[in-house]
Amino acid sequence: MRAENPSHACALVVVDELARCGITDAVLAPGSRSAALAIALHDDPRIRLHVEVDERSAGFLAIGIARLTGRPAPVVVTSGSAVANLHPAVIEADTGLVPLVLLTADRPPELRATGANQAIDQVNLFGRAARWSVDIGVPEDRADFVALWRSTVDRAVAEATGLSGPAGPVQVNLPFREPTVPLTDDGRSAPASWSHPLDGRPDRRPWLQVDRAVRSVPPAELGAFAGRMLSTERGLIVVGSTTARPGPVHDLSRAAGWPIVAEATSGVRTGDRAIATAHHLLAHPGFARRHTPDLVLRIGRTGLSRSVAGLLGPEVPQVLLDPDGAWHDPDRTVSDLLVADVGLTCAALTEQLAMTTSSEWTDSWQRADTVAREVIAGILDADDVPSEPRTARDVAAAVPDGTALVVASSMPVRDLDQFMLPREGVRMIANRGASGIDGFVSTALGVALVHDGPTVALCGDLSLLHDANGFLLAPDAPQVDVTFVVVDNDGGGIFSFLPQASFPGSFERVFGTPHGRDLQRLAAFHDLGCTEVVAAGGVTGAVRDVIGAGGIQIVHLRTDRRANVELHRRITAEVGAALDRAATATP
């Protein structure tokens, strides 16, 4: 590598070290002060560069890439308000434990607090949300700066992927003096002003290799908890947002004789041990009372179902297993925290329990689950009017094996949780850190950019509109194949389930927020395919057809918010009545 000036040298070294750390993708929102980094990324064939116009969308594009790969995709932005627009993505990365590296170009110190254009106080801008934040200093023609830049990149990647705590966002602030490109301001070649080697470690190794040991539970504690499980018939495994593989969790379920209540986005709602209708079963007071467990093993962050949360009261002993020691306990009901790798711990517990166990306790959960599934299917399939619950159920069942299914916050993720049946072969992704609808389009596009199979995104109309700028990817970007299934109820459907709905005078304007926009015109503006579905039975075929067509596609169907509330209430009532009949018929 040959540098023409300190800014050029810094950018070349930073990009080279990112590649040495295993970074394969980066995201850029264009600007002037970040020019050196932009050119270096563009010219390095080891890193795929994705260009977004909107910085907020760029941050969430990187989140989508990181959620699928587990690696950060560095985000490069120019100085000023461009950096502030990354804050929503930083919040999601912090609360959702997503690796994110922000390379924020800055004005040099002599231009700060002087009224200079695009000069704000960027240092530690994200406060405690960042795992680590550093201002790297203005590049200078000094030999020791190469080691500084390389070791800083290594630490940034390590901190983002969980060096000092859970994975999360990191900010590296890079103030550049002009020239920021290897030319003078008038466009002529500049005299070389960098006089030191830029080389890294031999064999393309990082400057500082970071190795982590996987955490395991000490043998004494493991044996003690295995003993508690062995002596507990009425146990339950509850799984929320996690990156753990489902296999070891299911093996432990069989060994313990405990059923699994797994949120749809956990990836563990697979096989015959998962209770798909737990939300509906536990909404029935009698069932919940009869099925209060004596011990619960919790994995990941839960919170989608109020009825499941209601079961996990302070009187129920609960053990939380988390690899990072994350404090997933908003109701203050957890009694023990096991800080260890989920897969290794489940496998070790399974070995200690030694054999597959069946129990009347699990059988009673599965019988009730069968009853509830039949009731729900009967209601959803009774007519061909599109509904949000049926759409969620049918999309989850219809996508082919190998699909990444990205689901938006608010009602879509709840409908998926309440109505998705267990199945294998789908990678579930949701931004449930801060549970916002912002950045959804970009997150889905980020997933699609690095996913080898189909990507399908289930969302509401507001989630799509809120991040419509995400579709402004650079025209020369590689083809992105992603299908957006958009349930359009002209507003915010979740508010109809909340106490605000009791105030009709203000409800529509300040909560329902009907927008009246035609999403087909939005699709035409962005040159997207758009398929209108008018019958519930047409969703499955439409999704399969547009996946085969490739590119960015929208499958659009209209629903009614009031009808959706009534449908949910009817399902709750009829499942409850069926459980009462089943309880009466049981000897």
MITORZA-87315 format. One record per residue (C-alpha): residue number from 1; x, y, z. Coordinates in steps of 0.2 Angstrom, whole numbers, plus 2048, in hexadecimal, padded with zeros to 3 digits. Layout:
% residues N
    k    x    y    z
  NUM    X    Y    Z
...
***
This chain:
% residues 587
    k    x    y    z
    1  800  800  800
    2  806  812  7FC
    3  7FE  821  804
    4  7FF  833  7FD
    5  7FA  83C  80E
    6  7F6  838  820
    7  7E3  837  81D
    8  7E6  82B  80E
    9  7F2  821  819
   10  7E5  81F  827
   11  7D7  81A  81C
   12  7E2  80D  813
   13  7E8  805  824
   14  7D6  805  82B
   15  7CE  7FC  81D
   16  7DD  7F0  81C
   17  7DB  7EC  82E
   18  7C8  7EA  82D
   19  7CB  7DD  81F
   20  7D8  7D4  82A
   21  7CB  7D3  838
   22  7BF  7C9  82D
   23  7B4  7D8  827
   24  7AC  7D4  817
   25  79F  7E2  815
   26  79E  7F4  819
   27  791  802  817
   28  794  814  811
   29  789  823  812
   30  792  82F  806
   31  79A  83F  80C
   32  7AA  84A  809
   33  7B3  848  81A
   34  7B2  835  819
   35  7BA  835  807
   36  7CA  82C  80B
   37  7C1  81E  813
   38  7B4  81D  806
   39  7C1  81C  7F8
   40  7CB  80F  802
   41  7BC  804  805
   42  7B6  805  7F2
   43  7C7  800  7EC
   44  7CA  7F1  7F8
   45  7C3  7E1  7F0
   46  7C3  7D8  800
   47  7B4  7E2  807
   48  7A4  7E4  7FF
   49  79E  7F6  800
   50  78B  7FB  801
   51  787  80D  7FE
   52  777  815  806
   53  771  827  804
   54  76A  828  816
   55  775  826  825
   56  767  81F  82F
   57  763  812  822
   58  776  80E  821
   59  777  80A  833
   60  769  7FE  832
   61  76F  7F6  822
   62  77F  7F2  82C
   63  774  7EB  83A
   64  76C  7DF  82E
   65  77D  7D9  828
   66  783  7D6  839
   67  773  7CD  840
   68  775  7C0  832
   69  788  7BE  832
   70  78D  7C2  844
   71  79A  7CE  83D
   72  79A  7E1  83D
   73  798  7EA  82D
   74  7A1  7FB  830
   75  797  80A  82C
   76  7A0  819  825
   77  798  82B  826
   78  79E  83C  824
   79  79E  849  832
   80  790  853  83A
   81  77E  84E  83B
   82  782  83F  830
   83  789  837  840
   84  77A  83B  84A
   85  76F  832  83E
   86  778  822  843
   87  770  823  855
   88  761  818  852
   89  76C  80A  84B
   90  778  80C  85A
   91  769  80A  866
   92  763  7FA  85D
   93  775  7F3  85D
   94  777  7F7  86F
   95  767  7F0  875
   96  766  7E2  868
   97  778  7DD  86B
   98  77D  7DF  859
   99  78F  7E2  854
  100  791  7F3  84C
  101  7A0  7FD  847
  102  79E  810  843
  103  7AC  819  83A
  104  7A7  82B  83C
  105  7B1  837  832
  106  7B4  848  83B
  107  7BB  859  839
  108  7CC  85C  841
  109  7CC  864  853
  110  7D0  875  84C
  111  7C0  876  843
  112  7B5  870  852
  113  7AA  87E  85B
  114  7AF  88B  84E
  115  79F  88B  844
  116  7A8  880  836
  117  79C  877  82B
  118  797  865  830
  119  7A1  866  840
  120  798  860  850
  121  79E  858  860
  122  79F  846  85A
  123  7AA  83E  867
  124  7A1  832  872
  125  791  838  86A
  126  788  828  86D
  127  78C  828  880
  128  789  818  88A
  129  781  80F  87B
  130  792  80C  873
  131  79D  7FD  87A
  132  7AC  808  876
  133  7AF  819  86E
  134  7C0  820  869
  135  7C5  830  860
  136  7D4  82A  856
  137  7DC  83B  853
  138  7E1  844  843
  139  7EC  839  838
  140  7FE  83F  838
  141  80E  83A  82F
  142  815  82F  83D
  143  81A  81D  83D
  144  812  819  84D
  145  801  81E  846
  146  800  80E  83C
  147  800  803  84B
  148  7F3  80F  854
  149  7E7  80D  845
  150  7E9  7FB  843
  151  7E7  7F7  856
  152  7D8  803  857
  153  7CF  7F9  849
  154  7D2  7E9  851
  155  7CC  7EF  862
  156  7BC  7F6  85A
  157  7B8  7E6  851
  158  7BB  7DC  861
  159  7B1  7E8  86C
  160  7A3  7E8  860
  161  7A2  7D5  85F
  162  7A3  7D3  872
  163  7B4  7D5  87A
  164  7B0  7DF  88A
  165  79D  7DA  88A
  166  78F  7D6  87F
  167  791  7DA  86C
  168  78B  7EC  868
  169  790  7FC  860
  170  7A1  804  85F
  171  7A6  816  859
  172  7B7  81A  851
  173  7B7  82D  84E
  174  7C4  831  840
  175  7C8  844  83E
  176  7D0  847  82D
  177  7D9  857  827
  178  7D9  85B  815
  179  7DE  854  809
  180  7D3  845  80C
  181  7D7  83E  7FB
  182  7E7  83B  7F3
  183  7E6  84B  7E9
  184  7E7  85E  7ED
  185  7D8  868  7ED
  186  7DA  86D  7DB
  187  7DA  85B  7D6
  188  7EC  859  7D2
  189  7F7  84C  7D9
  190  7FD  851  7EA
  191  80F  84F  7EF
  192  812  83F  7FA
  193  811  844  80C
  194  811  833  814
  195  822  82B  817
  196  81F  81B  821
  197  81B  809  81D
  198  808  804  81F
  199  80B  7F2  821
  200  801  7E7  82D
  201  806  7D6  835
  202  80C  7C8  82A
  203  800  7BC  822
  204  7F2  7C9  822
  205  7EF  7C6  835
  206  7E7  7D4  83F
  207  7F3  7DF  849
  208  7EC  7D8  859
  209  7E3  7C7  858
  210  7D5  7C6  864
  211  7D0  7B4  86A
  212  7C2  7B0  876
  213  7BE  7A1  880
  214  7AC  79B  880
  215  7A4  79D  891
  216  79E  78D  89A
  217  795  78A  8AA
  218  7A1  783  8B8
  219  79E  771  8BB
  220  797  773  8CD
  221  78A  780  8C7
  222  786  775  8B8
  223  783  766  8C3
  224  778  76F  8CF
  225  76D  776  8C2
  226  76C  765  8B9
  227  766  75E  8CA
  228  759  76B  8CB
  229  753  767  8B9
  230  753  755  8BD
  231  748  757  8CC
  232  73B  762  8C3
  233  72E  75B  8B8
  234  724  76B  8B6
  235  732  775  8AD
  236  732  780  89E
  237  73F  787  892
  238  73B  798  88C
  239  745  79F  87E
  240  745  7B1  877
  241  751  7BA  86C
  242  761  7B0  86B
  243  76E  7AB  85E
  244  76F  79A  866
  245  76C  78B  85B
  246  75C  782  85E
  247  763  770  85E
  248  76B  770  870
  249  75C  778  877
  250  750  76B  870
  251  75C  75D  876
  252  75B  764  887
  253  748  765  886
  254  747  753  882
  255  753  74E  890
  256  74A  758  89D
  257  738  754  897
  258  734  767  896
  259  72B  770  888
  260  732  77F  87F
  261  729  790  87E
  262  733  799  871
  263  730  7AA  869
  264  72F  7A9  856
  265  73E  7B3  854
  266  749  7A8  85F
  267  74C  79C  851
  268  748  78E  85E
  269  735  78C  859
  270  739  77C  850
  271  736  769  852
  272  729  761  85D
  273  72E  768  86E
  274  729  77A  86A
  275  718  780  870
  276  713  78C  862
  277  703  793  86A
  278  70A  797  87B
  279  704  7A9  87A
  280  6F2  7A3  878
  281  6F3  795  884
  282  6F9  7A0  892
  283  6EC  7AD  88F
  284  6E0  7A1  896
  285  6E1  7A3  8A9
  286  6DC  791  8AD
  287  6E9  78A  8A1
  288  6F7  796  8A8
  289  6F2  791  8BA
  290  6F3  77F  8B6
  291  704  781  8AD
  292  70E  78C  8B8
  293  71F  784  8B8
  294  72A  780  8C7
  295  73A  785  8BE
  296  73E  78E  8AE
  297  74E  78F  8A3
  298  74D  79F  89A
  299  758  7A2  88B
  300  75A  7B3  882
  301  74F  7C2  883
  302  73C  7C0  884
  303  72E  7CC  884
  304  723  7CA  875
  305  715  7C2  87E
  306  70C  7C9  88E
  307  704  7B9  892
  308  715  7B0  892
  309  71C  7BE  89D
  310  70D  7BC  8A8
  311  711  7AA  8AB
  312  723  7AE  8B0
  313  71F  7B7  8C0
  314  72A  7B9  8D0
  315  723  7A9  8D7
  316  72B  79E  8C9
  317  73D  79A  8CB
  318  746  79F  8BB
  319  758  79D  8B5
  320  75E  7A8  8A7
  321  76C  7A1  89C
  322  775  7AE  892
  323  787  7AE  88A
  324  78A  7C0  88E
  325  781  7C2  89F
  326  775  7CE  897
  327  768  7D3  8A4
  328  758  7CD  89B
  329  74D  7CF  8AA
  330  741  7DE  8A9
  331  734  7D7  8B5
  332  742  7D3  8C2
  333  73C  7C0  8C3
  334  74D  7B7  8BF
  335  755  7AF  8CE
  336  765  7A8  8C5
  337  770  7AE  8B7
  338  77B  7A1  8AE
  339  788  7AA  8A4
  340  78D  79D  897
  341  78C  798  885
  342  77A  792  882
  343  77E  783  876
  344  78C  77C  881
  345  782  77E  891
  346  773  776  88A
  347  77D  767  883
  348  786  765  894
  349  775  765  89D
  350  76E  758  891
  351  77D  74D  894
  352  77B  74F  8A7
  353  768  74A  8A6
  354  76E  73C  89B
  355  75D  736  893
  356  74E  73B  88A
  357  73F  73E  895
  358  72C  73F  892
  359  720  746  89E
  360  70D  749  8A0
  361  712  75B  8A3
  362  719  75D  891
  363  70B  753  88A
  364  6FE  75F  892
  365  707  76D  889
  366  707  765  879
  367  6F5  75F  879
  368  6EF  771  87D
  369  6FB  777  86F
  370  6F2  76C  863
  371  6E1  772  869
  372  6E6  784  867
  373  6EE  781  856
  374  6DE  779  84F
  375  6D3  787  855
  376  6DF  795  84E
  377  6E0  78C  83D
  378  6CD  78A  83C
  379  6CB  79D  83F
  380  6D8  7A3  834
  381  6D4  798  825
  382  6C1  79B  827
  383  6C1  7A8  819
  384  6CC  7B0  80D
  385  6CD  7C2  813
  386  6DF  7C7  817
  387  6E4  7C8  829
  388  6F4  7CC  832
  389  6F4  7BC  83C
  390  6F2  7B1  82D
  391  6FE  7BA  823
  392  70C  7B8  831
  393  708  7A5  832
  394  707  7A2  81F
  395  717  7AC  81B
  396  721  7A3  829
  397  71B  792  822
  398  71D  796  810
  399  72E  79D  80E
  400  73B  78F  808
  401  748  787  813
  402  757  793  814
  403  74D  7A3  815
  404  752  7B1  820
  405  741  7B8  827
  406  743  7C9  82D
  407  734  7D0  837
  408  730  7E1  83C
  409  72C  7E7  84E
  410  71A  7EC  854
  411  70C  7E0  84E
  412  716  7D6  840
  413  722  7CE  84D
  414  713  7CB  859
  415  709  7C3  84C
  416  717  7B8  847
  417  71A  7B3  859
  418  708  7AF  85C
  419  704  7A6  84C
  420  714  79E  845
  421  714  78B  845
  422  725  782  849
  423  730  77F  83A
  424  742  77C  835
  425  74D  785  828
  426  749  797  82C
  427  755  7A4  833
  428  74B  7B1  83D
  429  751  7C3  83F
  430  749  7D1  848
  431  74F  7E2  84F
  432  748  7DE  861
  433  755  7E8  86A
  434  74C  7F9  86B
  435  73D  7F1  862
  436  73B  800  856
  437  734  800  845
  438  742  80B  83F
  439  74F  804  833
  440  745  7F5  82E
  441  747  7F6  81B
  442  759  7F8  81C
  443  75B  7EA  829
  444  753  7DE  81D
  445  75D  7E4  80E
  446  76D  7E2  819
  447  768  7D0  81C
  448  764  7CD  80A
  449  775  7D4  805
  450  77F  7C6  80E
  451  772  7B8  80F
  452  774  7AA  802
  453  762  7A5  802
  454  751  7AE  801
  455  74E  7BD  80C
  456  73C  7C1  810
  457  737  7D0  81B
  458  726  7D0  824
  459  720  7E2  829
  460  713  7EF  82B
  461  710  7FE  820
  462  717  80A  82C
  463  727  800  82E
  464  72A  800  81B
  465  726  813  81A
  466  731  818  829
  467  740  811  820
  468  73C  813  80E
  469  74D  81C  80B
  470  755  80B  80E
  471  750  807  7FC
  472  75C  814  7F6
  473  76B  808  7F4
  474  778  80D  7E8
  475  772  809  7D6
  476  781  7FF  7D3
  477  77E  7F4  7E2
  478  77E  7E1  7DF
  479  76C  7DA  7DD
  480  763  7D9  7ED
  481  756  7CB  7EE
  482  749  7CF  7FC
  483  736  7CD  7FD
  484  72D  7D9  808
  485  71C  7D3  80E
  486  713  7E3  813
  487  703  7E2  81D
  488  6FB  7F3  81A
  489  6EE  7F8  827
  490  6F1  80B  823
  491  6F9  80F  834
  492  6FF  808  844
  493  6F5  7F8  848
  494  6FD  7F4  859
  495  6F5  804  861
  496  6E4  7FC  85E
  497  6E8  7EF  86C
  498  6EE  7FC  878
  499  6E4  807  885
  500  6E6  816  879
  501  6D8  80E  86E
  502  6CB  813  87B
  503  6CD  825  876
  504  6C5  826  864
  505  6C6  839  864
  506  6D9  839  863
  507  6DD  827  85E
  508  6DE  828  84B
  509  6E8  838  84A
  510  6F5  835  857
  511  6F6  822  858
  512  6EE  81A  849
  513  6F7  826  83E
  514  6EF  821  82D
  515  6FB  827  81F
  516  6F0  824  810
  517  700  820  805
  518  6FF  814  7F6
  519  70D  808  7F9
  520  70C  802  7E7
  521  711  814  7E2
  522  720  813  7EE
  523  725  803  7E6
  524  725  80A  7D5
  525  72F  819  7DB
  526  73D  80D  7E1
  527  73B  802  7D2
  528  735  7F3  7DD
  529  72A  7E5  7D8
  530  719  7E6  7E0
  531  70C  7D8  7E1
  532  6FB  7DC  7E8
  533  6F2  7CE  7F2
  534  6E0  7CF  7F5
  535  6DC  7BE  7FC
  536  6E4  7B6  80B
  537  6E7  7A6  801
  538  6F1  7AF  7F5
  539  6FF  7B4  800
  540  709  7A4  800
  541  709  7A3  7ED
  542  70D  7B5  7EB
  543  71C  7B4  7F7
  544  723  7A4  7EE
  545  721  7AC  7DD
  546  72A  7BD  7E1
  547  738  7B4  7EA
  548  73B  7AB  7D9
  549  73A  7BB  7D0
  550  749  7C2  7D9
  551  74D  7D4  7DD
  552  744  7DF  7EA
  553  732  7DB  7EA
  554  723  7E0  7F4
  555  714  7D5  7F8
  556  706  7E1  7FE
  557  6F6  7DD  806
  558  6E9  7E8  80F
  559  6E2  7E4  820
  560  6D6  7ED  82C
  561  6DC  7F2  83D
  562  6CB  7F0  846
  563  6C9  7DF  83E
  564  6DA  7DA  844
  565  6D6  7DE  856
  566  6C5  7D5  855
  567  6CE  7C6  84D
  568  6DB  7C5  85B
  569  6CE  7C6  868
  570  6C3  7B8  860
  571  6D2  7AD  85F
  572  6D6  7B0  872
  573  6C4  7AC  876
  574  6C2  79C  86B
  575  6D3  795  871
  576  6CD  798  883
  577  6BD  78F  880
  578  6C5  780  878
  579  6D1  77F  886
  580  6C2  77F  892
  581  6BA  771  888
  582  6CA  767  888
  583  6CC  769  89A
  584  6BB  763  89E
  585  6BD  754  892
  586  6CE  74E  89A
  587  6CA  741  8A8
***
